[in-house]
Amino acid sequence: MPYCIYLRKSRADRDNPLWTESEILARHEQTLTELANNRGYKIDKIFREVVSGETLAARPQMQQLLTEVESGLWEGVLVMEVERLARGNSIDQGIVSQAFKYSNTLIITPNKTYNPANEFDEEFFEFGLFMSRREYKTINRRLSAGRLASCKEGKYVGSVAPYGYKRVKLEGQKGYTLDPNPDEAEIIKLIFKWYTQENRIGTRLICKKLDEMGIKTRKGGKWSLPTVRDILKNDIYIGKIHWNKAKQIKTTINGNIIISRPRQTEYDVFQGLHQPLIDIDTFNKAQYYMAKNPANPARGHIANPLAGLIECSVCGRKMIRRPSNIAPDYLICPTPNCSNIGTPLEIVENKVIDGIEIWLNEYAVKSLNSPPDLQIVSNKPLIEQIDKQIAKLNNQLTNTYNLLEEGLYSKDLFLQRQGILTGEINKLQEERENLSNEDNKARQKKELKQQLIPEAQRLLDIYYNLPDAEQKNILLKRIFRKIIYTKEKGGRWDKSALDDFTLEFISILD
């Protein structure tokens, strides 16, 4: 049976400034190919993991490898170290261990060959995975402690500088600090000045003035209220540095690890090395006015059943709920001065449900009159053809090593041929992955199409009996990717035009 190679860079490789990612993988590939040649192993495939992920879910090449290992396609897998196979949690390590054990697939490293059928090798392999996980946690703790120490020294540890600054390397020492970006720094000063001067203006007018002046955000877009408010609240502009302001939080949803970075209410603040852009008196005055005019974001729950679903037809942004104690909650576009007119949320919600009933009837008729679904055209023959081409190129690559060892190839010629063959292999593997993704998407779309009509009918049956906005929102998003809202006539308070707007429903299949 054939053998394969799995390549993945480690943290030590990533931190090595002398080698690029491609050079690291090429060096490992050469080492493992030479090992295979010396032992007479026939290499038919090379898995190159170019992404960096802690879990198996974040490593597509490893997932493919495990699928083929479980199918018994490989006699053995060559890898630089067993730690490259799994450094995630105990669940991931167990999946990897069982895949190799029950398929009797060898794990071959330059230092040792692990035979899962051998009890002692199995224990040694599992111990190696356990120790790698401990090492991973130790490294993370050490890095975290180093970043915290840098914060205490006033250094900036973020990867992207906040608006108004640029990130610069400190001379003669490790770490980074912030230097004012001349153009952006003036905008920051202008925002604080407008908000705190005697004839002060609010955040909405600040957005309008910046847009009228042709000033863009760093991403080249228009200014929004949250962006301006974040700037006014950010004490980095008075020379402070934060630690754990957006701490990474991991949660599990349907067996998948979801990583989020919600803003924390409690975090550490240190004096930074960088130059402040705003004096303390101006900053404190801004905080005073901000406290008098607080924003009203949802706290821990969804109060808008249409959240993240209704899209403005003018600027493309998601429309938001504006709560009020004296008037109905409104659905509005968050872009200042957008020409799309808002409407009371309840009216939009009712029209959405009425529109779904019309959409469902039209969709059912369309499905009934459309020809039956044809058999999904699989890319499997093309994938198999690509696998043969990759195997052929890998054999050619192996021959280049042999010719180098025999002295028939000079080092320059060898590197030239190796680069050409490796590039062709990478292109074929990318094409293979795209074809495989197409197959997966086609299967998923067929399954969703079969479920769409019953899901929509169920929504209409139970919608108004659901206990809260969050459950309504979840159910709506199971059917629709977005609903495009347009209202061009009448003012926000024009009662005769309250329901004079259009909705365009875009299902999850569109």
N, C-alpha and C positions, 0 to 999 in steps of 0.2 A: 504493500500500500504506500501511497505518496506521503510526503511531509509538507508542512507549511511553516512560514515564519511570521511571528507577530512582533511588530516594531512599535514602541511607544516611548516617548522621552520621559524621563523622571524629573522631579523637582530640581535635583542637582544639575541635570542637563539644561533646564530652563534658565537657571541662574548663572550658567557659564557664558561670559560675554565673548569668548573666543570662537564660539561655534554657532552657526545659524541652525534653525530647525531641520532644514533639508540636509545640512552637513552632518548633524547628529544621527539622523536616521540612516543616511548613507554609510556612515562609519559603522553603525551597528549591523546594518545589512551585510556589509563586507565581512565583518567578524563571523556572523552566523552562517553566511554562505560558505566561507572557508571551512568552518566546522562541519557543515553538511558534506562538502566535497571530501574532506579527510575521512569521514565515517561512511561515505558511500550512500548518503541519503539523497533521494530524488525530490527536489523542491518544486512543487507545482503551483504554489500561490504564496504571495506575500501580503499580509495585512498591515497597512500603515495607518496608525492612529494619529491623526494630525490635530485632533481637538484635545483639550485638557479637561478632564472631568473626574470628580471624585467618585461618582456612582456609575454603575453599568448603564443606567438609562441615558447618561450623557456621552457614551462611547459607542457609536454605531458599529465600528469595525470589530470591537470586542463582542458585541451582540451577534454579529454575523458569524464570527469565529465559533462562539459557543453553540450556535445553531448547527453548524457543520460538524463540530466535535460530537454533539449529542447524536447526530445522524450516523456517526461512525465513518466519516469520510477520510479521517486522517489517522495515520499510524502514530505520528508524534507532532508536537508543536515546538519549534525552536524559539527561544526567547532569551534575552540577555540575563534576566533575573526573574524568579517566580513572582517578585513583588510587582512586576510590570503587568501581571495578569489581573490582580485585584488588590486595591489598597483602600477599598471602601469599607462599609460597615460589615458586621458579621453575616448579614443576610446575603450580600453580594459575594462574600468569600465562600459561603456555603454553596451558592449556585455554581460558582466556578469549580469548587472542589468536587461536587457531585457530578458535574458534566464530564470531567476527566476520569473520575473513578468508574462510573457505570459504562463508559464507552471504552475503557481500557486504553486511553490515549496517553502516550508518553509525553512528559514535559522535559525538554532537553535544553540545558543551559551550558555555557562554556565550562562551568565548574562541576556540574552534577546532572545526571539523568534521573528523573523521578518516575518510577513505575507505580501507578495507582493500584495495581494488583498486589504490590508488596506492602504489607502492613506497616513496616518501618518507614518506607518511603512516603506512604500516605500521611503518617504522623508527622514526618519531617516537613512535608509540603504544607500541611495545615498549620504547623508551628511557624513556618516561614511567613505565611499570610498573616498570622496573628501578630508576629513581631513587626511586620511591615506596617500594620495598622497602628501599633503603638508608636512606631517611629514617626508615622505621618502626624499623629496627634502631638507628639513631642515637638516636631518641627513647627507645627502651627502655633503651639503655645510660645515657642521661642520667637517666632516672627511677630506674634501679637505683642509679646512683651517688648520687643525691639521697637515696634511702631509706637507703643505707648510711651516708651522712654524718649523717642524722637519728639512726640507731642509735648512732653514735659520740658524739652529743651527749646520748644518754640518752633520746631520744624514742621513743614507741611507734608503730610503723608498721603494726601489724596492723589489720585491719578490725573484728575482734571481740575484746573484752576477755576475758581469762581469768576463770574463776569466782573471785569475791572482789573483782573490780575493775569499774569502769566507765570507758569511754574518754571523755576530756574534752579540749577544745581549749585549747591554751596561750594565755594572755593576752599580747597584744602581740607575738606571733611566730608563725611558721608551725609547723605540726605539732601532735601530740597527745601526751598523757601519760596515766597511769592514776591514778584516785582510788579509794580503798577504797569498795566497796559495803557499807554498814553491816551488812546482814543476812547477805550471803554471806561477808564477811570473818570474821565470828564462826564460821562453819562451818569455814572453812579452819583457823583457830586451834584449833578443837575437834578436827579430824582429826589435826593434828600432835601435839596434847596426848595424845590417846588412844594414838597410835602410839609415843610416846617416853617417857611417864611411867613411874614405877616399876612399877606394876601394868599394864603396857602390854597392848594387845590387837592382833590382826592385822587385815589389811585386810578379811577376810571378816566379822569381827564388827563392824568399823566400818560396813560397808554395812548390816548388820542393825540396828544401833542407830540409824543415820540414818533408815532406813525406818520403824522403830518409833516414832520421834519425829515422823513425818509430814513430814520434811524432803525436798523434792524436788530433783532436779537442775535446772539452768537450763531444760532442755527439758520439765520436768514429769514426768520418769520416775523409776524406781527407781535406786538407786546400784549400780554394778557394780565388780568388782575392778579392771579396767583404768582406770576413771575415778579411783578412789582412788589407785592406784599412780602415775598420771600427775601427780596433785596433789602427792604426796609427793616426786616426783623433780623438780618444776619449780622451778628457782631464780629464777623471776620473783618468787616470794614473799619472796625476800631482797633484792629490788631490782635484779635483773639484767635485761638486754635481750638477745635473741638475733637473730642474722642467719643466714639460710640453714639454720635448724633443720629446716624441711620444704621443701627446695629442689624446684622444679618440674622434673620429668624427663619428656621426651617419648620415646615409643617408637612403632614402627610395627607394627601387627598387621593382616594381610590388607589392606594398603594404606591403612589408616586410622590417623591420628595419635592415640595415646592419651596423655593427660596424667595423671600421678600425682604425689603429693607424699610419698614415703616419708621417714620420719624419718632424719636423718643422724646418724652417730656423731661426726662432726667438724663443728663450726660455731663462729662467732664469738660471744663473749660480752662485753657492755659494761655499765658501771654505768649504771643507769637513773635518771631524774629522780623516779620515783614512790616512794611511801612503802612500805617493806617491811612485810609482815604477820607475818613469822616471824623470830626472831633467828637468827644464824648458828650458834650452838651447838645449838639445837634442830634446825635443818635438817641439820647434819652428823650428829647422832645418828640422824636418820631415815634418812640415806643408809647409815649403818653397818648398821642393822637390815635395810634393803632388800637390801644386798649379801649378808647372811647367809641371806636367804630370796628368792632370785631367782625370777622367773616363768620359765616354760619355753615361750615361743612358738616356732613353727616358724621357722627361719632360712633363708630363701631357697628352701625347697622344701615341698611338701605331704606331710605324713606321714599324713594322715587322708583316706581315699578318699571319705568322706562329708562332707567340709568344705563348709560353706555350703549343704548340702542338707537335713539333718535339722532339723526345726523343732519346738520344744517346744509341745505342745498347750495348756499352761497359760498361759504368758506370751507365746508367739509369737516368742521369740528363737531364733536358730540355736544348736543344741547344739554343744559343742566337745569335743575330745579332751583328756583329762587323762592325760599320760604318767606312768609309774611304773617304777622300777628293781626293785621287789620284788613287783609285782602286775601283772596285765594292764592295758593301757591302757583307760581307761573313757571312755564317751560320756556327758557330763553337761550339764545346763542351766547356763549361766553366771550365772543370776540367783540370788543368795544365798537360801537357804531355800525355793527353789521346791519344790513338792510332787511334781513329776515326778521319778521315781527313775531314777538312771543305771544303765547296763548295760555290761558289757565290750564294747569296740568290735568285736572279732572276731565276737561273737554277733550284734550288730546288723547287721554287714555281711553275714553269711551269711543272716540272715533277710530282708534287703533283696533279695538275689539270688533267694531262694526266692519271695519275694512278687512279684518282677517276672515270673517265669514264670507265676504264677497270674494276675496283672494282664494279661499279654500274651494269654493264652488267652481271658480274658473280653472284652478289647478286640477281638480278632479276631472272636469270635462276634458281638459287638455290631455291628461294622462290616459283617459278612456279612449280618445280618438287617435292617440299617437301609436305608432307601430310597437309591437312587443320588444322588450329589451333583447338585444342580441347578446350572444355569448361574449363575455368580456375577453377582448383580444389581449392575450398574455404576451409579455416581452420575454418569456422564458427561453424560446429558441435563440433570440438575440443575445440574452445573457450567457447562455451556454456557448455561443460562438465567441463572445468576448473572453470567457474563461479560457477557451482553447488558445486564443491569441495571446492572452497574458501568460499562460503556461509556456508557449513557444518563446516569448520574449524573455521569460525567466531562464529558460534553458540557454538562450543566447547570452544572457548576462553571466550565467555560470561559466560558459565557455570563455568569456573574456578574462575571468579570473584564472582559468587554466592556462590560457595563452600568455598571461602576464607572468605566471609562475614558471612557465617553460622558456621565458625569455623571447618569445615571438612577438610580444607587444611591448612597446616602450611605455613608460609610466604616463606620458602625455597622451599617447594613443588610447591607452586603457581608460584614462579619465574621460576622454572625449566620447568613446563608445559607451562607457557606463552612463554618462550624462544623457546621451541620446536615448538609450534603452530605458533608463529610469523615467525619463520624461514621457515616453510612449506608454509605459506601464501605468503611470499616474493618470494620464488622459483616459485610458481604457477603464481604469477602476472608477474614475469619476463618472464616465458614461454608464458603467454598470450600475452604480448607485442611483443615478437618475432614472434609469429604466426600472429598477426595483421599486423606487419611490412612486413611479407612475402606476405600477401594478397595485401597490398598496392603496393609493388614492382612488383608483378605479373601483376596487373592491369596497372601500369605505363608502364611496358615493352611491353604489348600488344598494348597500344596506340602508343608508340614510333615506334614499328615495322610497324604499318600501315602508319606512317608518313615518314619513313626513305627514301623510294624510291622517292616520290614526292619532298622531301626536297633536296635530292642529285641532282635530275634532274634540279630543280630550281637553285641550286648553279652553275651548269655547264652553264646554260642559261645566267645568269646575272653576273657571277664572274668578268669578265674583264671590265664590265661597272660600277662596284661599285666605288664610288668616293674616298675612302681612305682605308688604311690597316686595320683600326679598324673594319669597317663593314665586310670586307672579313674574318677577324679573328673570328668574332661573328658567321658568317654563317658556317664556317668550323667546329667550336666547337659544332654546333647543330647536326652534323652528326658523328664526330669522337672524341673519348676520347683521343687518341694519335696516332701518326704516328712514327714508329720506323725506325731510319736512320742508315745505315751501309755503310761505305766507307773504305776499307782496302788497296786499291791499288793506286799507284800514289801519288805524293806530292800535296800540296795545289796549287802550281803554274804550275803543269803539265797539259797543255792545252789538251793533248790527252786523259786525264782521268777525265775531268771536270764533265761529266755526268755519270761516272762509279760508281754509288752507287745504293743501293736498298732501297726501302721503304716498310714497312709493315703497312697496315691500320688496326687500331683497332676501330671499331665503338662504339657508345655509348651503344649498346646492348651487346657487347662482354665482 
